[in-house]
Amino acid sequence: MKSSEKTLILCVDDETNVLRALERTFLDDDFEILTATSGEEGLRILENHGPCQVVISDYRMPAMDGVAFLKEVYQRWPDTVRIVLSGYADTASIVSAINEGHIYKFLPKPWDDNELRVTIANALERYALQKRNRELMAELSRANDELERKVLQRTSELELRNHALTFSQCMLDALPVAVAGIDISGMIVQGSRRTTEIFNSFDGGFFGSDRRATLPDEFNRVIDTLQEGQVVRLDWAQGGTEYDVRCTMFRCFDQPGVAVVLIEKMP
């Protein structure tokens, strides 16, 4: 546990001399010992002081016995470690107490002080581990929620980008001119349907090919000397059709690219 967290131990027994003995047992420990003479009083103390790390309860008490009391503690403060003290060695009762009250330890009366102190130390360690596990699970849950949010956001962004790319491609295909986009490596990455129709006589696929292997030599010579923002025009003929070709360099995501536009000349 964090050093700033006060260690509270609630001791419940209908015999005041037992409570005083428990207080003496932990006299040299840095614990705050709370005492109650009944289960009902113990619940009121927990309500007023908040949950304790450890609750030690007598097994047989009038009105509300130890099993009923610890069962209530478990339902309302499940992280609290529950310990039973009893002068009765009824095995069936012990099993019932452990099952119903979710008991961590069942110690006989009279107890051995050293055994009780070791049990409390282990109980506090158990409490700290449970608390840390709960914190880690909460952190994991928050991390999963954040990851899911980012995935949904990323998915939405990808869907929007795919929609934009599809729209851009449809727009390019609708243009009355041929357009091809070339990246910094020289790969032809995008273009209009009209472009593929013009260059369909070349071997291999047009998009994804290297411009040096696909485009005419005169195109490549112009592209090799292009400067950013510059537009260079040239005339080119293919299959009996003459084209006004325009090449320009642009920048996309801080990377240079080249756009080639082929405008069919009217006869």
C-alpha positions as CSV (number, residue, x, y, z in Angstrom):
1,M,0.0,0.0,0.0
2,K,1.1,3.6,-0.5
3,S,2.7,5.0,2.7
4,S,0.1,7.8,2.7
5,E,-2.7,5.3,3.1
6,K,-3.8,4.8,6.7
7,T,-4.1,1.1,7.7
8,L,-7.4,0.5,9.4
9,I,-8.2,-2.7,11.1
10,L,-11.7,-3.3,12.5
11,C,-12.1,-5.8,15.4
12,V,-15.6,-7.0,16.2
13,D,-16.4,-9.1,19.3
14,D,-19.1,-9.0,21.9
15,E,-16.5,-9.5,24.7
16,T,-14.7,-6.2,25.5
17,N,-11.7,-8.1,27.0
18,V,-11.1,-9.8,23.7
19,L,-11.1,-6.4,21.9
20,R,-8.6,-5.0,24.5
21,A,-6.4,-8.1,23.9
22,L,-6.5,-7.5,20.1
23,E,-5.6,-3.8,20.7
24,R,-2.6,-4.9,22.8
25,T,-1.5,-7.3,20.1
26,F,-1.1,-4.5,17.6
27,L,0.1,-1.9,20.1
28,D,3.6,-1.6,18.5
29,D,2.2,-1.6,14.9
30,D,1.4,1.5,12.9
31,F,-2.3,0.5,12.6
32,E,-5.4,2.3,13.6
33,I,-7.5,-0.2,15.5
34,L,-11.3,0.3,15.5
35,T,-13.5,-1.8,17.7
36,A,-17.1,-2.8,17.8
37,T,-19.1,-5.1,20.2
38,S,-21.6,-6.2,17.5
39,G,-21.9,-6.7,13.8
40,E,-24.4,-3.9,13.6
41,E,-22.0,-1.5,15.2
42,G,-19.2,-2.8,13.0
43,L,-21.2,-1.9,9.9
44,R,-21.9,1.6,11.2
45,I,-18.2,2.1,11.8
46,L,-17.4,1.0,8.2
47,E,-20.0,3.3,6.9
48,N,-18.6,6.3,8.9
49,H,-14.9,5.6,8.5
50,G,-15.0,4.1,5.0
51,P,-13.7,0.6,4.2
52,C,-11.0,-0.9,6.3
53,Q,-8.2,-3.0,4.9
54,V,-8.9,-5.9,7.4
55,V,-11.9,-6.9,9.5
56,I,-11.4,-9.4,12.3
57,S,-14.7,-10.8,13.7
58,D,-15.7,-13.2,16.3
59,Y,-17.7,-16.1,15.0
60,R,-20.5,-16.4,17.6
61,M,-22.1,-13.1,18.5
62,P,-25.7,-12.3,19.6
63,A,-28.1,-10.8,17.0
64,M,-25.8,-10.8,14.0
65,D,-23.2,-13.6,14.1
66,G,-19.8,-13.3,12.4
67,V,-20.8,-15.1,9.2
68,A,-23.8,-12.8,8.6
69,F,-21.7,-9.7,9.5
70,L,-18.8,-10.7,7.2
71,K,-21.2,-11.7,4.4
72,E,-22.5,-8.1,4.6
73,V,-19.0,-6.7,4.6
74,Y,-18.1,-8.8,1.5
75,Q,-21.2,-7.5,-0.4
76,R,-20.6,-3.9,0.4
77,W,-16.8,-3.7,0.7
78,P,-15.5,-6.7,-1.3
79,D,-11.8,-5.7,-1.2
80,T,-11.7,-5.8,2.6
81,V,-9.9,-8.9,3.9
82,R,-12.0,-10.8,6.3
83,I,-10.7,-12.9,9.2
84,V,-12.7,-15.0,11.7
85,L,-11.8,-15.7,15.4
86,S,-13.6,-18.6,17.0
87,G,-13.4,-20.7,20.1
88,Y,-15.5,-23.4,18.4
89,A,-14.0,-26.1,16.2
90,D,-17.1,-27.0,14.3
91,T,-15.9,-28.0,10.9
92,A,-19.3,-27.5,9.2
93,S,-19.5,-24.0,10.7
94,I,-16.0,-23.2,9.5
95,V,-16.9,-24.2,6.0
96,S,-20.1,-22.2,6.1
97,A,-18.3,-19.2,7.3
98,I,-15.6,-19.4,4.6
99,N,-18.2,-19.9,1.8
100,E,-20.8,-17.4,2.9
101,G,-18.5,-14.7,4.2
102,H,-15.6,-15.3,1.8
103,I,-13.2,-15.6,4.7
104,Y,-9.5,-15.2,4.1
105,K,-8.4,-16.9,7.4
106,F,-10.1,-18.8,10.2
107,L,-8.1,-18.5,13.5
108,P,-8.9,-20.3,16.8
109,K,-9.3,-18.7,20.2
110,P,-7.1,-18.2,22.1
111,W,-4.9,-17.1,19.2
112,D,-1.2,-17.0,19.0
113,D,0.0,-13.4,18.8
114,N,2.8,-14.1,16.3
115,E,0.5,-16.1,14.1
116,L,-2.1,-13.4,14.2
117,R,0.5,-10.7,13.3
118,V,1.8,-12.8,10.4
119,T,-1.8,-13.3,9.2
120,I,-2.5,-9.6,9.3
121,A,0.7,-8.8,7.4
122,N,-0.3,-11.3,4.7
123,A,-3.8,-9.9,4.7
124,L,-2.5,-6.4,4.1
125,E,-0.3,-7.7,1.3
126,R,-3.3,-9.4,-0.2
127,Y,-5.3,-6.2,0.1
128,A,-2.6,-4.2,-1.6
129,L,-2.3,-6.8,-4.5
130,Q,-6.1,-6.8,-5.0
131,K,-6.1,-3.0,-5.1
132,R,-3.2,-2.9,-7.5
133,N,-4.8,-5.5,-9.7
134,R,-8.0,-3.5,-9.7
135,E,-6.1,-0.3,-10.7
136,L,-4.3,-2.2,-13.4
137,M,-7.6,-3.6,-14.8
138,A,-9.0,-0.1,-14.8
139,E,-6.0,1.2,-16.6
140,L,-6.2,-1.7,-19.1
141,S,-9.9,-0.9,-19.6
142,R,-9.2,2.8,-20.2
143,A,-6.4,1.8,-22.6
144,N,-8.7,-0.6,-24.5
145,D,-11.4,2.1,-24.7
146,E,-8.8,4.6,-26.0
147,L,-7.5,2.0,-28.5
148,E,-11.0,1.3,-29.7
149,R,-11.7,5.0,-30.0
150,K,-8.6,5.4,-32.1
151,V,-9.4,2.4,-34.3
152,L,-12.9,3.7,-34.9
153,Q,-11.4,7.2,-35.7
154,R,-8.8,5.6,-37.9
155,T,-11.4,3.5,-39.6
156,S,-13.6,6.6,-40.2
157,E,-10.6,8.4,-41.6
158,L,-9.7,5.6,-43.9
159,E,-13.3,5.3,-45.1
160,L,-13.3,9.1,-45.8
161,R,-10.0,8.8,-47.5
162,N,-11.1,5.9,-49.6
163,H,-14.3,7.8,-50.5
164,A,-12.1,10.8,-51.5
165,L,-9.8,8.6,-53.6
166,T,-12.8,7.0,-55.3
167,F,-14.4,10.4,-55.9
168,S,-11.0,11.8,-57.3
169,Q,-10.7,8.8,-59.6
170,C,-14.2,9.2,-60.9
171,M,-13.5,12.9,-61.5
172,L,-10.3,12.2,-63.3
173,D,-12.0,9.6,-65.5
174,A,-14.7,12.2,-66.4
175,L,-12.1,14.7,-67.7
176,P,-11.9,15.1,-71.5
177,V,-8.1,15.0,-71.2
178,A,-5.6,12.3,-70.2
179,V,-3.9,12.8,-66.8
180,A,-1.1,10.8,-65.2
181,G,0.5,11.4,-61.8
182,I,4.1,10.3,-61.1
183,D,5.8,10.0,-57.7
184,I,9.3,10.8,-56.6
185,S,10.6,7.3,-57.5
186,G,9.2,7.6,-61.1
187,M,6.3,5.3,-60.5
188,I,3.1,6.1,-62.4
189,V,0.6,6.1,-59.4
190,Q,-2.6,7.6,-60.7
191,G,-4.3,8.7,-63.8
192,S,-7.5,8.9,-65.8
193,R,-9.1,6.2,-67.9
194,R,-8.3,8.2,-71.0
195,T,-4.5,7.9,-70.1
196,T,-4.7,4.1,-70.0
197,E,-6.5,4.1,-73.4
198,I,-3.7,6.2,-75.0
199,F,-0.9,4.0,-73.6
200,N,-2.7,0.6,-73.8
201,S,-0.3,-0.4,-76.6
202,F,2.6,-0.5,-74.2
203,D,3.5,-3.9,-72.6
204,G,2.6,-4.4,-69.0
205,G,0.3,-2.4,-66.8
206,F,0.3,1.3,-67.0
207,F,-0.3,2.2,-63.3
208,G,2.5,1.0,-61.1
209,S,5.0,1.0,-63.9
210,D,8.2,3.1,-64.1
211,R,7.8,6.1,-66.3
212,R,11.1,5.5,-67.9
213,A,9.9,2.2,-69.2
214,T,6.4,3.3,-70.1
215,L,6.4,6.9,-71.3
216,P,8.0,8.1,-74.5
217,D,11.6,9.3,-74.4
218,E,10.6,12.9,-75.1
219,F,8.3,12.9,-72.0
220,N,11.1,11.5,-69.8
221,R,13.6,14.0,-71.0
222,V,11.3,16.9,-70.1
223,I,10.5,15.4,-66.7
224,D,14.2,14.9,-65.9
225,T,14.8,18.7,-66.3
226,L,11.5,19.9,-64.6
227,Q,11.7,22.5,-61.9
228,E,9.1,22.9,-59.2
229,G,6.2,25.1,-60.4
230,Q,7.4,25.0,-64.0
231,V,5.1,23.9,-66.8
232,V,6.7,22.5,-70.0
233,R,4.7,21.9,-73.2
234,L,5.5,19.6,-76.1
235,D,3.7,18.1,-79.0
236,W,3.3,14.4,-79.3
237,A,1.5,12.1,-81.7
238,Q,0.2,8.6,-81.1
239,G,-1.9,6.4,-83.4
240,G,-2.6,9.2,-85.8
241,T,-3.8,11.5,-83.0
242,E,-1.8,14.6,-82.0
243,Y,-1.6,15.8,-78.4
244,D,-0.7,19.0,-76.6
245,V,1.4,17.6,-73.7
246,R,2.0,19.6,-70.5
247,C,4.3,18.5,-67.7
248,T,4.5,20.2,-64.3
249,M,6.1,19.5,-61.0
250,F,4.1,19.8,-57.8
251,R,4.6,18.9,-54.1
252,C,2.5,16.5,-52.1
253,F,3.2,15.7,-48.4
254,D,6.6,17.4,-48.8
255,Q,7.5,15.0,-51.7
256,P,7.8,16.2,-55.3
257,G,5.6,14.7,-57.9
258,V,4.9,15.2,-61.6
259,A,1.6,15.7,-63.4
260,V,1.4,14.9,-67.2
261,V,-1.6,16.2,-69.1
262,L,-2.4,15.1,-72.7
263,I,-4.9,17.3,-74.5
264,E,-6.1,15.9,-77.8
265,K,-5.7,18.5,-80.6
266,M,-8.8,19.1,-82.7
267,P,-8.3,18.4,-86.5
